[in-house]
Structures are given as structure tokens and as C-alpha cells.
Amino acid sequence: MTYEIRLAHDAAAYLQRVDRRTFERFQERLEQIATDPYGPHTKSLAGPGKRRAARVGGWRIIFTVETTARVIYVSDVGPRGQVYRGL
């Protein structure tokens, strides 16, 4: 059973601005996350909030998992050097 993915407004806006090939790569990774959010393609982030990150080349997807509701909340998407700022 897969999880539902919900994108924050900023994350959705970022995905609309990337080129088609990059968008497809993000889409593939989001499908993997929906299938197994704790799999080897993700890692836990330090700090409060139980956030996790997934890598897509030089970009990162930052998300949290609501296990009981089976929902993944994607809060941030962006380049590796910028996405971690302000977390």
C-alpha cells in the first residue's frame, strides 16, 4: 500500500519551474518515496520534526511522514546547497 503525497505550495511551485527531464526525475523519486518512505533512498535529518530527505541528483526533497494517516508531506524541494537553510 502506498502513501499519499501532499506538496507544500513552495515545493509545488518549484517543481513547476524545472525542466521536463528534471521533473520526471522528481516524479520517479516521489513514487519511490510513496512506496517506501523509510527505504534506502531516503535519510533521516537531525533536529526536531522527524524530517527526512531524498536525493535527486543535486536537488533534495524534504518531507515528513504521517504513518497513521499514510500521508507524506513534502515541505521543500530545491538545490542541495539551499534547501537545508532555514530548517
PyMOL Python script that loads the backbone (N, CA, C, O; Angstrom):
from pymol import cmd

cmd.read_pdbstr("""\
ATOM      1  N   MET A   1       0.851  -1.183   0.000  1.00  0.00           N
ATOM      2  CA  MET A   1       0.000   0.000   0.000  1.00  0.00           C
ATOM      3  C   MET A   1       0.890   1.237   0.000  1.00  0.00           C
ATOM      4  O   MET A   1       1.870   1.306   0.741  1.00  0.00           O
ATOM      5  N   THR A   2       0.548   2.194  -0.820  1.00  0.00           N
ATOM      6  CA  THR A   2       1.361   3.402  -0.926  1.00  0.00           C
ATOM      7  C   THR A   2       0.808   4.531  -0.068  1.00  0.00           C
ATOM      8  O   THR A   2      -0.344   4.520   0.364  1.00  0.00           O
ATOM      9  N   TYR A   3       1.672   5.493   0.153  1.00  0.00           N
ATOM     10  CA  TYR A   3       1.305   6.691   0.891  1.00  0.00           C
ATOM     11  C   TYR A   3       0.827   7.752  -0.091  1.00  0.00           C
ATOM     12  O   TYR A   3       1.218   7.755  -1.258  1.00  0.00           O
ATOM     13  N   GLU A   4      -0.023   8.652   0.395  1.00  0.00           N
ATOM     14  CA  GLU A   4      -0.442   9.803  -0.401  1.00  0.00           C
ATOM     15  C   GLU A   4       0.619  10.885  -0.244  1.00  0.00           C
ATOM     16  O   GLU A   4       1.137  11.091   0.853  1.00  0.00           O
ATOM     17  N   ILE A   5       0.942  11.567  -1.317  1.00  0.00           N
ATOM     18  CA  ILE A   5       1.939  12.641  -1.265  1.00  0.00           C
ATOM     19  C   ILE A   5       1.228  13.976  -1.380  1.00  0.00           C
ATOM     20  O   ILE A   5       0.431  14.199  -2.292  1.00  0.00           O
ATOM     21  N   ARG A   6       1.533  14.867  -0.433  1.00  0.00           N
ATOM     22  CA  ARG A   6       0.979  16.225  -0.447  1.00  0.00           C
ATOM     23  C   ARG A   6       2.138  17.208  -0.504  1.00  0.00           C
ATOM     24  O   ARG A   6       3.056  17.154   0.314  1.00  0.00           O
ATOM     25  N   LEU A   7       2.083  18.094  -1.468  1.00  0.00           N
ATOM     26  CA  LEU A   7       3.147  19.076  -1.666  1.00  0.00           C
ATOM     27  C   LEU A   7       2.772  20.416  -1.058  1.00  0.00           C
ATOM     28  O   LEU A   7       1.645  20.887  -1.214  1.00  0.00           O
ATOM     29  N   ALA A   8       3.720  21.024  -0.369  1.00  0.00           N
ATOM     30  CA  ALA A   8       3.534  22.397   0.100  1.00  0.00           C
ATOM     31  C   ALA A   8       3.506  23.312  -1.115  1.00  0.00           C
ATOM     32  O   ALA A   8       4.005  22.949  -2.180  1.00  0.00           O
ATOM     33  N   HIS A   9       2.936  24.476  -0.962  1.00  0.00           N
ATOM     34  CA  HIS A   9       2.801  25.411  -2.072  1.00  0.00           C
ATOM     35  C   HIS A   9       4.164  25.721  -2.707  1.00  0.00           C
ATOM     36  O   HIS A   9       4.295  25.699  -3.931  1.00  0.00           O
ATOM     37  N   ASP A  10       5.171  26.008  -1.887  1.00  0.00           N
ATOM     38  CA  ASP A  10       6.505  26.345  -2.399  1.00  0.00           C
ATOM     39  C   ASP A  10       7.132  25.170  -3.148  1.00  0.00           C
ATOM     40  O   ASP A  10       7.775  25.363  -4.180  1.00  0.00           O
ATOM     41  N   ALA A  11       6.949  23.966  -2.637  1.00  0.00           N
ATOM     42  CA  ALA A  11       7.501  22.778  -3.299  1.00  0.00           C
ATOM     43  C   ALA A  11       6.834  22.565  -4.660  1.00  0.00           C
ATOM     44  O   ALA A  11       7.510  22.265  -5.644  1.00  0.00           O
ATOM     45  N   ALA A  12       5.525  22.720  -4.713  1.00  0.00           N
ATOM     46  CA  ALA A  12       4.798  22.558  -5.977  1.00  0.00           C
ATOM     47  C   ALA A  12       5.218  23.632  -6.982  1.00  0.00           C
ATOM     48  O   ALA A  12       5.369  23.348  -8.170  1.00  0.00           O
ATOM     49  N   ALA A  13       5.404  24.855  -6.509  1.00  0.00           N
ATOM     50  CA  ALA A  13       5.821  25.944  -7.383  1.00  0.00           C
ATOM     51  C   ALA A  13       7.222  25.686  -7.939  1.00  0.00           C
ATOM     52  O   ALA A  13       7.492  25.969  -9.106  1.00  0.00           O
ATOM     53  N   TYR A  14       8.105  25.152  -7.108  1.00  0.00           N
ATOM     54  CA  TYR A  14       9.454  24.839  -7.578  1.00  0.00           C
ATOM     55  C   TYR A  14       9.413  23.765  -8.663  1.00  0.00           C
ATOM     56  O   TYR A  14      10.105  23.880  -9.674  1.00  0.00           O
ATOM     57  N   LEU A  15       8.621  22.740  -8.464  1.00  0.00           N
ATOM     58  CA  LEU A  15       8.530  21.658  -9.440  1.00  0.00           C
ATOM     59  C   LEU A  15       7.952  22.137 -10.777  1.00  0.00           C
ATOM     60  O   LEU A  15       8.273  21.578 -11.826  1.00  0.00           O
ATOM     61  N   GLN A  16       7.116  23.153 -10.744  1.00  0.00           N
ATOM     62  CA  GLN A  16       6.560  23.697 -11.991  1.00  0.00           C
ATOM     63  C   GLN A  16       7.599  24.470 -12.793  1.00  0.00           C
ATOM     64  O   GLN A  16       7.447  24.644 -14.003  1.00  0.00           O
ATOM     65  N   ARG A  17       8.665  24.940 -12.121  1.00  0.00           N
ATOM     66  CA  ARG A  17       9.684  25.742 -12.795  1.00  0.00           C
ATOM     67  C   ARG A  17      10.821  24.924 -13.404  1.00  0.00           C
ATOM     68  O   ARG A  17      11.564  25.446 -14.235  1.00  0.00           O
ATOM     69  N   VAL A  18      10.976  23.672 -13.019  1.00  0.00           N
ATOM     70  CA  VAL A  18      12.099  22.878 -13.531  1.00  0.00           C
ATOM     71  C   VAL A  18      11.790  22.350 -14.925  1.00  0.00           C
ATOM     72  O   VAL A  18      10.634  22.291 -15.344  1.00  0.00           O
ATOM     73  N   ASP A  19      12.852  21.965 -15.638  1.00  0.00           N
ATOM     74  CA  ASP A  19      12.650  21.433 -16.987  1.00  0.00           C
ATOM     75  C   ASP A  19      11.996  20.053 -16.929  1.00  0.00           C
ATOM     76  O   ASP A  19      11.896  19.438 -15.867  1.00  0.00           O
ATOM     77  N   ARG A  20      11.561  19.590 -18.077  1.00  0.00           N
ATOM     78  CA  ARG A  20      10.777  18.348 -18.153  1.00  0.00           C
ATOM     79  C   ARG A  20      11.545  17.127 -17.634  1.00  0.00           C
ATOM     80  O   ARG A  20      10.981  16.329 -16.886  1.00  0.00           O
ATOM     81  N   ARG A  21      12.801  16.966 -18.009  1.00  0.00           N
ATOM     82  CA  ARG A  21      13.599  15.801 -17.579  1.00  0.00           C
ATOM     83  C   ARG A  21      13.787  15.820 -16.065  1.00  0.00           C
ATOM     84  O   ARG A  21      13.669  14.782 -15.414  1.00  0.00           O
ATOM     85  N   THR A  22      14.074  16.979 -15.504  1.00  0.00           N
ATOM     86  CA  THR A  22      14.234  17.092 -14.055  1.00  0.00           C
ATOM     87  C   THR A  22      12.923  16.786 -13.351  1.00  0.00           C
ATOM     88  O   THR A  22      12.913  16.103 -12.327  1.00  0.00           O
ATOM     89  N   PHE A  23      11.829  17.279 -13.884  1.00  0.00           N
ATOM     90  CA  PHE A  23      10.517  16.989 -13.304  1.00  0.00           C
ATOM     91  C   PHE A  23      10.249  15.485 -13.291  1.00  0.00           C
ATOM     92  O   PHE A  23       9.730  14.954 -12.309  1.00  0.00           O
ATOM     93  N   GLU A  24      10.599  14.803 -14.373  1.00  0.00           N
ATOM     94  CA  GLU A  24      10.402  13.351 -14.439  1.00  0.00           C
ATOM     95  C   GLU A  24      11.244  12.636 -13.394  1.00  0.00           C
ATOM     96  O   GLU A  24      10.796  11.655 -12.802  1.00  0.00           O
ATOM     97  N   ARG A  25      12.458  13.117 -13.162  1.00  0.00           N
ATOM     98  CA  ARG A  25      13.313  12.524 -12.129  1.00  0.00           C
ATOM     99  C   ARG A  25      12.695  12.713 -10.739  1.00  0.00           C
ATOM    100  O   ARG A  25      12.688  11.792  -9.923  1.00  0.00           O
ATOM    101  N   PHE A  26      12.176  13.925 -10.482  1.00  0.00           N
ATOM    102  CA  PHE A  26      11.500  14.180  -9.211  1.00  0.00           C
ATOM    103  C   PHE A  26      10.284  13.268  -9.062  1.00  0.00           C
ATOM    104  O   PHE A  26      10.037  12.716  -7.990  1.00  0.00           O
ATOM    105  N   GLN A  27       9.538  13.120 -10.135  1.00  0.00           N
ATOM    106  CA  GLN A  27       8.335  12.291 -10.106  1.00  0.00           C
ATOM    107  C   GLN A  27       8.677  10.830  -9.789  1.00  0.00           C
ATOM    108  O   GLN A  27       7.979  10.184  -9.007  1.00  0.00           O
ATOM    109  N   GLU A  28       9.742  10.318 -10.392  1.00  0.00           N
ATOM    110  CA  GLU A  28      10.184   8.947 -10.115  1.00  0.00           C
ATOM    111  C   GLU A  28      10.548   8.779  -8.641  1.00  0.00           C
ATOM    112  O   GLU A  28      10.171   7.793  -8.008  1.00  0.00           O
ATOM    113  N   ARG A  29      11.290   9.762  -8.097  1.00  0.00           N
ATOM    114  CA  ARG A  29      11.703   9.666  -6.695  1.00  0.00           C
ATOM    115  C   ARG A  29      10.493   9.775  -5.768  1.00  0.00           C
ATOM    116  O   ARG A  29      10.432   9.068  -4.762  1.00  0.00           O
ATOM    117  N   LEU A  30       9.538  10.636  -6.082  1.00  0.00           N
ATOM    118  CA  LEU A  30       8.340  10.761  -5.254  1.00  0.00           C
ATOM    119  C   LEU A  30       7.534   9.464  -5.261  1.00  0.00           C
ATOM    120  O   LEU A  30       6.942   9.099  -4.245  1.00  0.00           O
ATOM    121  N   GLU A  31       7.507   8.773  -6.385  1.00  0.00           N
ATOM    122  CA  GLU A  31       6.827   7.472  -6.447  1.00  0.00           C
ATOM    123  C   GLU A  31       7.540   6.457  -5.558  1.00  0.00           C
ATOM    124  O   GLU A  31       6.885   5.653  -4.893  1.00  0.00           O
ATOM    125  N   GLN A  32       8.869   6.483  -5.540  1.00  0.00           N
ATOM    126  CA  GLN A  32       9.621   5.595  -4.656  1.00  0.00           C
ATOM    127  C   GLN A  32       9.335   5.917  -3.195  1.00  0.00           C
ATOM    128  O   GLN A  32       9.158   5.018  -2.373  1.00  0.00           O
ATOM    129  N   ILE A  33       9.292   7.202  -2.882  1.00  0.00           N
ATOM    130  CA  ILE A  33       9.015   7.622  -1.506  1.00  0.00           C
ATOM    131  C   ILE A  33       7.611   7.183  -1.101  1.00  0.00           C
ATOM    132  O   ILE A  33       7.408   6.733   0.026  1.00  0.00           O
ATOM    133  N   ALA A  34       6.644   7.308  -2.004  1.00  0.00           N
ATOM    134  CA  ALA A  34       5.269   6.910  -1.704  1.00  0.00           C
ATOM    135  C   ALA A  34       5.179   5.416  -1.422  1.00  0.00           C
ATOM    136  O   ALA A  34       4.357   4.986  -0.613  1.00  0.00           O
ATOM    137  N   THR A  35       6.003   4.635  -2.072  1.00  0.00           N
ATOM    138  CA  THR A  35       6.005   3.193  -1.861  1.00  0.00           C
ATOM    139  C   THR A  35       6.691   2.822  -0.551  1.00  0.00           C
ATOM    140  O   THR A  35       6.197   1.977   0.195  1.00  0.00           O
ATOM    141  N   ASP A  36       7.842   3.461  -0.269  1.00  0.00           N
ATOM    142  CA  ASP A  36       8.617   3.138   0.935  1.00  0.00           C
ATOM    143  C   ASP A  36       9.336   4.389   1.436  1.00  0.00           C
ATOM    144  O   ASP A  36      10.477   4.632   1.042  1.00  0.00           O
ATOM    145  N   PRO A  37       8.696   5.195   2.301  1.00  0.00           N
ATOM    146  CA  PRO A  37       9.310   6.444   2.752  1.00  0.00           C
ATOM    147  C   PRO A  37      10.514   6.251   3.668  1.00  0.00           C
ATOM    148  O   PRO A  37      11.243   7.209   3.928  1.00  0.00           O
ATOM    149  N   TYR A  38      10.737   5.050   4.157  1.00  0.00           N
ATOM    150  CA  TYR A  38      11.876   4.792   5.040  1.00  0.00           C
ATOM    151  C   TYR A  38      12.934   3.940   4.351  1.00  0.00           C
ATOM    152  O   TYR A  38      13.815   3.397   5.018  1.00  0.00           O
ATOM    153  N   GLY A  39      12.862   3.815   3.040  1.00  0.00           N
ATOM    154  CA  GLY A  39      13.772   2.973   2.276  1.00  0.00           C
ATOM    155  C   GLY A  39      15.175   3.540   2.176  1.00  0.00           C
ATOM    156  O   GLY A  39      15.468   4.601   2.727  1.00  0.00           O
ATOM    157  N   PRO A  40      16.046   2.822   1.464  1.00  0.00           N
ATOM    158  CA  PRO A  40      17.448   3.236   1.353  1.00  0.00           C
ATOM    159  C   PRO A  40      17.656   4.505   0.530  1.00  0.00           C
ATOM    160  O   PRO A  40      18.751   5.067   0.551  1.00  0.00           O
ATOM    161  N   HIS A  41      16.660   4.961  -0.177  1.00  0.00           N
ATOM    162  CA  HIS A  41      16.765   6.173  -0.983  1.00  0.00           C
ATOM    163  C   HIS A  41      16.433   7.435  -0.191  1.00  0.00           C
ATOM    164  O   HIS A  41      16.406   8.530  -0.754  1.00  0.00           O
ATOM    165  N   THR A  42      16.178   7.290   1.120  1.00  0.00           N
ATOM    166  CA  THR A  42      15.908   8.444   1.982  1.00  0.00           C
ATOM    167  C   THR A  42      16.809   8.387   3.204  1.00  0.00           C
ATOM    168  O   THR A  42      17.379   7.346   3.531  1.00  0.00           O
ATOM    169  N   LYS A  43      16.923   9.531   3.871  1.00  0.00           N
ATOM    170  CA  LYS A  43      17.681   9.548   5.118  1.00  0.00           C
ATOM    171  C   LYS A  43      16.988  10.461   6.117  1.00  0.00           C
ATOM    172  O   LYS A  43      16.289  11.403   5.744  1.00  0.00           O
ATOM    173  N   SER A  44      17.193  10.170   7.368  1.00  0.00           N
ATOM    174  CA  SER A  44      16.634  10.963   8.443  1.00  0.00           C
ATOM    175  C   SER A  44      17.495  12.207   8.642  1.00  0.00           C
ATOM    176  O   SER A  44      18.721  12.140   8.542  1.00  0.00           O
ATOM    177  N   LEU A  45      16.855  13.339   8.923  1.00  0.00           N
ATOM    178  CA  LEU A  45      17.583  14.578   9.177  1.00  0.00           C
ATOM    179  C   LEU A  45      17.655  14.846  10.674  1.00  0.00           C
ATOM    180  O   LEU A  45      16.739  14.500  11.420  1.00  0.00           O
ATOM    181  N   ALA A  46      18.741  15.458  11.104  1.00  0.00           N
ATOM    182  CA  ALA A  46      18.910  15.819  12.504  1.00  0.00           C
ATOM    183  C   ALA A  46      17.987  16.987  12.834  1.00  0.00           C
ATOM    184  O   ALA A  46      17.574  17.736  11.949  1.00  0.00           O
ATOM    185  N   GLY A  47      17.676  17.131  14.096  1.00  0.00           N
ATOM    186  CA  GLY A  47      16.854  18.243  14.534  1.00  0.00           C
ATOM    187  C   GLY A  47      15.419  17.826  14.797  1.00  0.00           C
ATOM    188  O   GLY A  47      15.050  16.666  14.610  1.00  0.00           O
ATOM    189  N   PRO A  48      14.613  18.786  15.232  1.00  0.00           N
ATOM    190  CA  PRO A  48      13.223  18.478  15.565  1.00  0.00           C
ATOM    191  C   PRO A  48      12.375  18.247  14.312  1.00  0.00           C
ATOM    192  O   PRO A  48      12.713  18.712  13.223  1.00  0.00           O
ATOM    193  N   GLY A  49      11.294  17.538  14.481  1.00  0.00           N
ATOM    194  CA  GLY A  49      10.333  17.402  13.405  1.00  0.00           C
ATOM    195  C   GLY A  49      10.346  16.097  12.649  1.00  0.00           C
ATOM    196  O   GLY A  49       9.468  15.876  11.814  1.00  0.00           O
ATOM    197  N   LYS A  50      11.304  15.218  12.904  1.00  0.00           N
ATOM    198  CA  LYS A  50      11.348  13.914  12.229  1.00  0.00           C
ATOM    199  C   LYS A  50      11.340  14.043  10.709  1.00  0.00           C
ATOM    200  O   LYS A  50      10.715  13.241  10.014  1.00  0.00           O
ATOM    201  N   ARG A  51      12.032  15.050  10.203  1.00  0.00           N
ATOM    202  CA  ARG A  51      12.104  15.242   8.764  1.00  0.00           C
ATOM    203  C   ARG A  51      13.034  14.232   8.116  1.00  0.00           C
ATOM    204  O   ARG A  51      13.950  13.705   8.748  1.00  0.00           O
ATOM    205  N   ARG A  52      12.779  13.976   6.846  1.00  0.00           N
ATOM    206  CA  ARG A  52      13.592  13.069   6.048  1.00  0.00           C
ATOM    207  C   ARG A  52      13.950  13.775   4.748  1.00  0.00           C
ATOM    208  O   ARG A  52      13.307  14.753   4.367  1.00  0.00           O
ATOM    209  N   ALA A  53      14.967  13.280   4.079  1.00  0.00           N
ATOM    210  CA  ALA A  53      15.387  13.864   2.806  1.00  0.00           C
ATOM    211  C   ALA A  53      15.614  12.757   1.790  1.00  0.00           C
ATOM    212  O   ALA A  53      16.026  11.649   2.133  1.00  0.00           O
ATOM    213  N   ALA A  54      15.340  13.074   0.550  1.00  0.00           N
ATOM    214  CA  ALA A  54      15.612  12.177  -0.569  1.00  0.00           C
ATOM    215  C   ALA A  54      16.412  12.957  -1.596  1.00  0.00           C
ATOM    216  O   ALA A  54      16.183  14.147  -1.815  1.00  0.00           O
ATOM    217  N   ARG A  55      17.336  12.279  -2.210  1.00  0.00           N
ATOM    218  CA  ARG A  55      18.239  12.906  -3.157  1.00  0.00           C
ATOM    219  C   ARG A  55      17.771  12.675  -4.593  1.00  0.00           C
ATOM    220  O   ARG A  55      17.359  11.575  -4.959  1.00  0.00           O
ATOM    221  N   VAL A  56      17.844  13.732  -5.392  1.00  0.00           N
ATOM    222  CA  VAL A  56      17.569  13.642  -6.830  1.00  0.00           C
ATOM    223  C   VAL A  56      18.696  14.423  -7.496  1.00  0.00           C
ATOM    224  O   VAL A  56      18.552  15.618  -7.755  1.00  0.00           O
ATOM    225  N   GLY A  57      19.812  13.761  -7.774  1.00  0.00           N
ATOM    226  CA  GLY A  57      20.988  14.446  -8.316  1.00  0.00           C
ATOM    227  C   GLY A  57      21.467  15.503  -7.340  1.00  0.00           C
ATOM    228  O   GLY A  57      21.762  15.195  -6.185  1.00  0.00           O
ATOM    229  N   GLY A  58      21.545  16.750  -7.794  1.00  0.00           N
ATOM    230  CA  GLY A  58      21.974  17.854  -6.940  1.00  0.00           C
ATOM    231  C   GLY A  58      20.844  18.502  -6.166  1.00  0.00           C
ATOM    232  O   GLY A  58      21.063  19.488  -5.463  1.00  0.00           O
ATOM    233  N   TRP A  59      19.657  17.973  -6.281  1.00  0.00           N
ATOM    234  CA  TRP A  59      18.489  18.503  -5.578  1.00  0.00           C
ATOM    235  C   TRP A  59      18.107  17.607  -4.413  1.00  0.00           C
ATOM    236  O   TRP A  59      18.532  16.456  -4.325  1.00  0.00           O
ATOM    237  N   ARG A  60      17.291  18.164  -3.516  1.00  0.00           N
ATOM    238  CA  ARG A  60      16.799  17.396  -2.380  1.00  0.00           C
ATOM    239  C   ARG A  60      15.295  17.603  -2.228  1.00  0.00           C
ATOM    240  O   ARG A  60      14.756  18.661  -2.553  1.00  0.00           O
ATOM    241  N   ILE A  61      14.638  16.563  -1.725  1.00  0.00           N
ATOM    242  CA  ILE A  61      13.226  16.619  -1.369  1.00  0.00           C
ATOM    243  C   ILE A  61      13.181  16.449   0.145  1.00  0.00           C
ATOM    244  O   ILE A  61      13.661  15.444   0.668  1.00  0.00           O
ATOM    245  N   ILE A  62      12.615  17.412   0.846  1.00  0.00           N
ATOM    246  CA  ILE A  62      12.494  17.354   2.305  1.00  0.00           C
ATOM    247  C   ILE A  62      11.041  17.040   2.622  1.00  0.00           C
ATOM    248  O   ILE A  62      10.127  17.686   2.109  1.00  0.00           O
ATOM    249  N   PHE A  63      10.839  16.037   3.476  1.00  0.00           N
ATOM    250  CA  PHE A  63       9.467  15.612   3.759  1.00  0.00           C
ATOM    251  C   PHE A  63       9.342  15.032   5.159  1.00  0.00           C
ATOM    252  O   PHE A  63      10.333  14.678   5.799  1.00  0.00           O
ATOM    253  N   THR A  64       8.094  14.943   5.617  1.00  0.00           N
ATOM    254  CA  THR A  64       7.768  14.259   6.867  1.00  0.00           C
ATOM    255  C   THR A  64       6.725  13.186   6.547  1.00  0.00           C
ATOM    256  O   THR A  64       5.979  13.288   5.572  1.00  0.00           O
ATOM    257  N   VAL A  65       6.697  12.170   7.384  1.00  0.00           N
ATOM    258  CA  VAL A  65       5.792  11.045   7.156  1.00  0.00           C
ATOM    259  C   VAL A  65       4.784  10.969   8.290  1.00  0.00           C
ATOM    260  O   VAL A  65       5.159  10.950   9.463  1.00  0.00           O
ATOM    261  N   GLU A  66       3.520  10.927   7.946  1.00  0.00           N
ATOM    262  CA  GLU A  66       2.435  10.712   8.908  1.00  0.00           C
ATOM    263  C   GLU A  66       1.981   9.268   8.711  1.00  0.00           C
ATOM    264  O   GLU A  66       1.152   8.972   7.850  1.00  0.00           O
ATOM    265  N   THR A  67       2.539   8.380   9.522  1.00  0.00           N
ATOM    266  CA  THR A  67       2.334   6.945   9.333  1.00  0.00           C
ATOM    267  C   THR A  67       0.886   6.525   9.529  1.00  0.00           C
ATOM    268  O   THR A  67       0.365   5.731   8.746  1.00  0.00           O
ATOM    269  N   THR A  68       0.230   7.041  10.557  1.00  0.00           N
ATOM    270  CA  THR A  68      -1.146   6.606  10.832  1.00  0.00           C
ATOM    271  C   THR A  68      -2.110   7.009   9.719  1.00  0.00           C
ATOM    272  O   THR A  68      -3.023   6.254   9.385  1.00  0.00           O
ATOM    273  N   ALA A  69      -1.909   8.207   9.140  1.00  0.00           N
ATOM    274  CA  ALA A  69      -2.782   8.674   8.058  1.00  0.00           C
ATOM    275  C   ALA A  69      -2.267   8.239   6.686  1.00  0.00           C
ATOM    276  O   ALA A  69      -2.954   8.414   5.680  1.00  0.00           O
ATOM    277  N   ARG A  70      -1.050   7.670   6.644  1.00  0.00           N
ATOM    278  CA  ARG A  70      -0.396   7.237   5.407  1.00  0.00           C
ATOM    279  C   ARG A  70      -0.268   8.388   4.415  1.00  0.00           C
ATOM    280  O   ARG A  70      -0.631   8.280   3.244  1.00  0.00           O
ATOM    281  N   VAL A  71       0.271   9.509   4.941  1.00  0.00           N
ATOM    282  CA  VAL A  71       0.460  10.712   4.125  1.00  0.00           C
ATOM    283  C   VAL A  71       1.906  11.171   4.264  1.00  0.00           C
ATOM    284  O   VAL A  71       2.482  11.129   5.351  1.00  0.00           O
ATOM    285  N   ILE A  72       2.477  11.606   3.156  1.00  0.00           N
ATOM    286  CA  ILE A  72       3.811  12.194   3.140  1.00  0.00           C
ATOM    287  C   ILE A  72       3.650  13.664   2.777  1.00  0.00           C
ATOM    288  O   ILE A  72       3.087  14.002   1.735  1.00  0.00           O
ATOM    289  N   TYR A  73       4.152  14.533   3.651  1.00  0.00           N
ATOM    290  CA  TYR A  73       4.084  15.972   3.435  1.00  0.00           C
ATOM    291  C   TYR A  73       5.437  16.458   2.924  1.00  0.00           C
ATOM    292  O   TYR A  73       6.419  16.434   3.665  1.00  0.00           O
ATOM    293  N   VAL A  74       5.500  16.892   1.688  1.00  0.00           N
ATOM    294  CA  VAL A  74       6.730  17.429   1.101  1.00  0.00           C
ATOM    295  C   VAL A  74       6.743  18.925   1.386  1.00  0.00           C
ATOM    296  O   VAL A  74       5.919  19.680   0.868  1.00  0.00           O
ATOM    297  N   SER A  75       7.699  19.341   2.223  1.00  0.00           N
ATOM    298  CA  SER A  75       7.744  20.745   2.616  1.00  0.00           C
ATOM    299  C   SER A  75       8.655  21.577   1.731  1.00  0.00           C
ATOM    300  O   SER A  75       8.364  22.744   1.465  1.00  0.00           O
ATOM    301  N   ASP A  76       9.759  20.991   1.268  1.00  0.00           N
ATOM    302  CA  ASP A  76      10.734  21.747   0.485  1.00  0.00           C
ATOM    303  C   ASP A  76      11.317  20.891  -0.628  1.00  0.00           C
ATOM    304  O   ASP A  76      11.516  19.686  -0.473  1.00  0.00           O
ATOM    305  N   VAL A  77      11.583  21.539  -1.746  1.00  0.00           N
ATOM    306  CA  VAL A  77      12.288  20.935  -2.868  1.00  0.00           C
ATOM    307  C   VAL A  77      13.240  21.994  -3.385  1.00  0.00           C
ATOM    308  O   VAL A  77      12.842  23.142  -3.588  1.00  0.00           O
ATOM    309  N   GLY A  78      14.500  21.620  -3.601  1.00  0.00           N
ATOM    310  CA  GLY A  78      15.435  22.604  -4.122  1.00  0.00           C
ATOM    311  C   GLY A  78      16.845  22.089  -4.203  1.00  0.00           C
ATOM    312  O   GLY A  78      17.108  20.929  -3.886  1.00  0.00           O
ATOM    313  N   PRO A  79      17.767  22.954  -4.631  1.00  0.00           N
ATOM    314  CA  PRO A  79      19.171  22.574  -4.726  1.00  0.00           C
ATOM    315  C   PRO A  79      19.749  22.241  -3.360  1.00  0.00           C
ATOM    316  O   PRO A  79      19.375  22.837  -2.349  1.00  0.00           O
ATOM    317  N   ARG A  80      20.652  21.294  -3.344  1.00  0.00           N
ATOM    318  CA  ARG A  80      21.238  20.806  -2.105  1.00  0.00           C
ATOM    319  C   ARG A  80      21.806  21.925  -1.228  1.00  0.00           C
ATOM    320  O   ARG A  80      21.628  21.896  -0.010  1.00  0.00           O
ATOM    321  N   GLY A  81      22.471  22.890  -1.812  1.00  0.00           N
ATOM    322  CA  GLY A  81      23.102  23.951  -1.041  1.00  0.00           C
ATOM    323  C   GLY A  81      22.121  24.934  -0.407  1.00  0.00           C
ATOM    324  O   GLY A  81      22.486  25.655   0.522  1.00  0.00           O
ATOM    325  N   GLN A  82      20.893  24.971  -0.892  1.00  0.00           N
ATOM    326  CA  GLN A  82      19.937  25.960  -0.409  1.00  0.00           C
ATOM    327  C   GLN A  82      18.785  25.375   0.389  1.00  0.00           C
ATOM    328  O   GLN A  82      18.231  26.048   1.258  1.00  0.00           O
ATOM    329  N   VAL A  83      18.421  24.148   0.109  1.00  0.00           N
ATOM    330  CA  VAL A  83      17.185  23.587   0.676  1.00  0.00           C
ATOM    331  C   VAL A  83      17.280  23.382   2.189  1.00  0.00           C
ATOM    332  O   VAL A  83      16.261  23.420   2.878  1.00  0.00           O
ATOM    333  N   TYR A  84      18.476  23.167   2.708  1.00  0.00           N
ATOM    334  CA  TYR A  84      18.619  22.916   4.146  1.00  0.00           C
ATOM    335  C   TYR A  84      18.617  24.193   4.975  1.00  0.00           C
ATOM    336  O   TYR A  84      18.441  24.143   6.193  1.00  0.00           O
ATOM    337  N   ARG A  85      18.810  25.319   4.333  1.00  0.00           N
ATOM    338  CA  ARG A  85      18.815  26.604   5.076  1.00  0.00           C
ATOM    339  C   ARG A  85      17.427  26.888   5.623  1.00  0.00           C
ATOM    340  O   ARG A  85      16.431  26.747   4.914  1.00  0.00           O
ATOM    341  N   GLY A  86      17.366  27.280   6.860  1.00  0.00           N
ATOM    342  CA  GLY A  86      16.098  27.652   7.468  1.00  0.00           C
ATOM    343  C   GLY A  86      15.273  26.489   7.996  1.00  0.00           C
ATOM    344  O   GLY A  86      14.135  26.684   8.421  1.00  0.00           O
ATOM    345  N   LEU A  87      15.828  25.284   7.975  1.00  0.00           N
ATOM    346  CA  LEU A  87      15.061  24.145   8.514  1.00  0.00           C
ATOM    347  C   LEU A  87      15.125  24.099  10.006  1.00  0.00           C
ATOM    348  O   LEU A  87      14.538  23.208  10.622  1.00  0.00           O
TER     349      LEU A  87
END
""", "prot")
cmd.dss("prot")
cmd.show_as("cartoon", "prot")
cmd.util.cbc("prot")
cmd.orient("prot")
